[in-house]
Amino acid sequence: MREITERTRAEEAARALARVSHELAGTLDPAEATERVVSAVLDLSRVRRASLFQLDPASGALVCVAEAGEGPHDRWLGQVI
């Protein structure tokens, strides 16, 4: 039974990754692409909230560039860690 569950999850993950690839191919806008990625992470990982951070090469800091899920969507957006 465990092997079937793991296989099912792997198949779901493969479908989700294929969907993300298709969606990303449909946009040239970096802001829209980051929103699509973080939304896909929510679906794939089954969490309530997700944030995407980008490395700022000049400072070496991580900057939140997208959020999705429950709660306010600007809580971390633009924050640097």
C-alpha positions as CSV (number, residue, x, y, z in Angstrom):
1,M,0.0,0.0,0.0
2,R,2.8,2.4,0.9
3,E,4.4,1.9,-2.5
4,I,1.2,2.7,-4.3
5,T,0.8,5.9,-2.3
6,E,4.4,6.9,-3.0
7,R,3.9,6.2,-6.7
8,T,0.6,8.2,-6.7
9,R,2.4,11.2,-5.1
10,A,5.2,10.9,-7.6
11,E,2.7,10.9,-10.5
12,E,0.9,13.9,-9.0
13,A,4.2,15.8,-8.6
14,A,5.2,15.0,-12.2
15,R,1.8,16.3,-13.5
16,A,2.1,19.5,-11.3
17,L,5.7,20.1,-12.6
18,A,4.5,19.7,-16.2
19,R,1.7,22.1,-15.6
20,V,4.1,24.7,-14.1
21,S,6.4,24.3,-17.1
22,H,3.4,24.9,-19.4
23,E,2.3,27.9,-17.5
24,L,5.8,29.4,-17.3
25,A,6.2,29.0,-21.0
26,G,3.1,31.1,-21.5
27,T,4.5,34.3,-19.9
28,L,7.4,36.5,-20.4
29,D,6.6,38.7,-17.4
30,P,8.9,37.8,-14.5
31,A,6.3,39.0,-11.9
32,E,3.6,36.8,-13.3
33,A,6.0,33.9,-13.6
34,T,6.9,34.1,-9.9
35,E,3.2,34.2,-9.0
36,R,2.6,31.1,-11.0
37,V,5.5,29.3,-9.4
38,V,4.5,30.1,-5.9
39,S,0.9,29.1,-6.6
40,A,2.1,25.8,-8.0
41,V,4.2,25.2,-4.9
42,L,1.0,25.5,-2.8
43,D,-0.7,22.9,-4.9
44,L,2.2,20.6,-5.0
45,S,3.3,20.7,-1.4
46,R,-0.2,20.9,0.1
47,V,0.7,23.8,2.4
48,R,-1.4,26.8,3.4
49,R,1.1,29.5,2.5
50,A,4.2,29.8,0.3
51,S,6.7,32.5,-0.4
52,L,9.3,32.8,-3.1
53,F,12.6,34.5,-2.4
54,Q,15.2,35.6,-4.9
55,L,18.9,36.1,-4.3
56,D,20.0,39.7,-4.8
57,P,23.5,39.2,-6.3
58,A,24.7,42.7,-5.2
59,S,24.0,42.2,-1.5
60,G,23.8,38.5,-1.2
61,A,20.4,38.9,0.6
62,L,17.2,37.1,-0.2
63,V,14.2,39.2,-1.2
64,C,10.6,38.0,-1.2
65,V,9.3,38.3,-4.7
66,A,6.0,36.4,-4.5
67,E,3.5,35.0,-1.9
68,A,0.4,32.9,-2.2
69,G,-2.1,31.2,0.1
70,E,-3.9,32.1,3.3
71,G,-3.4,35.5,4.9
72,P,-2.3,38.8,3.6
73,H,-0.3,38.6,0.4
74,D,2.0,41.5,1.2
75,R,3.2,40.4,4.6
76,W,6.6,39.3,3.3
77,L,6.6,40.8,-0.2
78,G,9.7,43.0,-0.6
79,Q,11.2,41.9,2.7
80,V,14.9,41.1,2.8
81,I,16.4,38.3,4.9
